[in-house]
Amino acid sequence: MTSMNSSIEQAPPVCPRHPDTVAYVRCQRCERPTCPTCQVPSTVGVHCVDCARRSQAGRRQARTLLGGAAVSSTTIVTKVLIGLCVVVYVLQVLVPGQGDKNLDVMLGFFPAAAASEPWRFLTTAFLHANYMHLGFNMWALWVLGTALEPVLGRWRFTCVYLLSALGGSTAIYWLSWPGTDSWITMTVGASGAVFGLFSTMFVVQRRFGRDTSGIVMLLIVNAAISFLGAIESLLCARVADGMTHDRHDPNQELMAQGIANFTTPLFGGIAVTGTIARTVTNIRSGAHSPIAGLVHALTLLVFMLLLAPLAVNIPMSVLAGILLFVGFNMGDWRAFARLRRFTLNYRTVLLTTFCLTVVFDLTVAVQFGLLLASFFFIYRVARVTRVDRIETPAEVATLPGGRRVGTWQAFGSIFFGSISKLEAITATPQPLPDIVVLDLHRVINMDTTGLDALQSLHRHILEHGDRLVLCAANRQPLSLMKRAGFLEELGEGNLFESLDEAYAALRGASRSA
């Protein structure tokens, strides 16, 4: 009996999970033997698997700066989203389908089918029109995703992306209107989601008290470069058309410029645009085709590679003189002599833009020129707009019962710069007629400020117990009044397709009364 007990006591310890494995190392918590497979290193000694799990379960998971769950692979969602978009685009190309079987038709978003097929609000974010559309969106998603996903966490980043995509489709749905082309126009792309991520980046930067001026300036600079670059290229093409008696394709010009600006940064280049100086010089030197531009580029390349060391020795004054000579020859100075034939507004815009170009640069000149031209345009349209009282036929001017009818006719554009013309109807010292008829067939458009003025006129007339009648409203003003609910406020019997129809309805109503 003694020998049997001693043999049991001297048996080597084994791991509870692996009885066939001898384990001389014990867990620091439960003191059970644990083999190398079941050992979990800790700050002091080792723990067994069971103790390590219990410890991990009671420990709070690590969080990101904004409260998201911290994970080891921080860009998995971004990679998955990019992969899904690429796979879907490959299917769009390889499996085009026919009619309703087309992938774009099945998953793309257009407001007419949004109510009955709500999945389109999200699925459209994974479709793209072409490879350039896909490339730009995926590049932006990668840049923003690698910065935001580690901060937000996987689930929060996913929610922000999907909600942004949903918000983009919802905005399109709200801005569309039944019966118009926008109601059946299909939109695809992840642009809405990307813009949402961009806004999130701005909010995150502000949340941590970081400077956001860089983002704002980046947007402004990119918009300015794109806008002004396009203007300069199109202006250059117009100048070339005038000199060669040809006609350019604006879409082709802007597409070529976009491709060039997309490609050049990959090789360390900067944004490009058409230049009037080179174009005018080429044409006056006898150039008649795009080959001249290629020859010019190759000449500059050879000069930079072979003659750049010698160009260092050219005095800046010589280069300045050459530029002044080229600039002088570019100018159509006879145009200044013809300025007296044009209006003061045109002369002001031209001279201001010219002076700012010489003193500062083309960017500043174009910005001020656009602002000045916009101001003069608003002023001119406001002056053209009129609301005149016209003669009402005698059989309608005074209805049975002594009710008087007055007719006004609007002309031009009812917007924020011309609402005073509409308000003048109630500003007259004479009392308003019992029924005010407003002819809108010469109103080309109306903005929300003009609609507010029209609603104010209607309320003023109703306060005096009278009636406002509208007739011959064009498509845009009618659509705006319908969307704003003003037609319901006006009443169904106070809107007519023509002035004669309104008069006939008033005469008929008076006879029946």
C-alpha positions, 0 to 999 in steps of 0.5 A: 500500500505504501509503495502504491501511494508513493508512485501516485504522488510521484506521477508527473503533472499533466495539462487538464486540456491535454492529458497526454502532455506533461506540464510542469508550469502552473497557472498563476491564478488557478495553479493548474498545470498548463502545457505550452499550447495552453499557456497565455503570457501575462505580466507576471508568469503565465495563465491557462486558457480558461483564466485568460478568457475570464480575464479578457471578458471582464476587461473593457474593449479598447476604444478609438478617440471617438468611441468606436471599437479599436481593431487591429486592421483599421481599413478593412471596411474601406477595402471592402467598399472599394472592392464591392464598387470595383466588382459591380463595375466589372459586372456592369461592363461584362454583363451589360444586359438588355432592357430591364435586365440591365444592371444600371436599370435594376439598381440605379436611382431615379425618383420615379421608381424610388417609392416602389423600389426603395433599395435603389437609395443605397444600391446606386452608390455601388454603380458608376458611369465609367472608369474615370468616374469609378477611379476618382470616387475610389481614390477619394474613398481610400484617402478619406477612409484610411483617415476616418475608419481608425478614428470612428471604428468599423461600425460607425464608419460603415454607418456614416458611409451608408447614411451619406449615400442614402442622404445623397439619393434622398436629396435628389429625390426631394429636388426632383419633381413629377412630370419633369425630366429630373423625375426619370433621370438616372443617377449612379455613383458613390459621390454622395457617400464620398461628400458625406465622408468629406463633411465628416472629416471636417467635423472630426477636425473641428471636434479635436480642435484642429485647424480646418482652414486647410480643408476649406482652402483646399476646396476653394483653391480646387474650385478656383483652379478648375473653374478658371482653368476651364474659362481660360481654355474656352476663352483661348479656343474662342480667340483661336476660332476668331482668328482661324474662322473655325468652331471648337467643341467645348465638351471636347476641350474640357474633357481633354483638359480634365484628362490632362489634369488627372494624369500630370500629378502622377508624374509630378506635374501641375494643373494645365490649361490653354494659354492665349499667348502660345495659341495666338503666337502659333496661329500668327506663325502659320499654325493651323492644327493641333500638331503645332501644340505637340511640336511646341511641347517637344521643343520645350522638352528638348530645350529643358533637357539639353539647353537648360544650363545655358538658359540660366545665363539669359538676363531676366530683363531680356525675358521680360522684354520678350514677354512684353513684345509678345503681349503687345502683339497679342492685344487687339488694341482696336477694340478699345477704340470701339468701346464708345459704341457699347454700353457703360456696363460693358465698358466698365467690365472690360476695362476693369478686367483688363486693368486687374489682369495687368496689375495683378493676374488673370485669376483676380481679374476673372473673379472681379469681372464675374462679380461685376458682370453678375451685378450688372446683369441683375441690375439690367434684368431688374430694370427690364422687369415690369408690372403694368396695369392694362385696360380691362374689357368693359363687360368685365371691368364692373360685374353685377353687384358693383364688383370691380375687376382690375388687370395687371400684366407682368413682364420679365423675371420676378426675382429678388431684384425686381419684387418691388415692381410686384409690391407696387400693385398694393402701394398705390393710393387708390383702393384695389379693385375687388378682383385683381387679375394678374397675367403671367404669360410674359414672366420667364422665371420666378425665384423663391423671393418672387414667390414670397412677394406674390404670396404677400400680395395674395394675403394683402388682397384677402385681408380686404376681402377681395380675390386674386386671379392668376392666368397663363403662368409659364412652366417654371413659375407654375412648377414653383408655385405648385411645389410651394403649395401656393396653388392650394392656398390660391384656390382651384378656381383662381388659376386659368390658362389664359386671360380670355379664359379668366374673363369668361369665367368671371362673366359666367360666375357673375351671371350665375350669381 
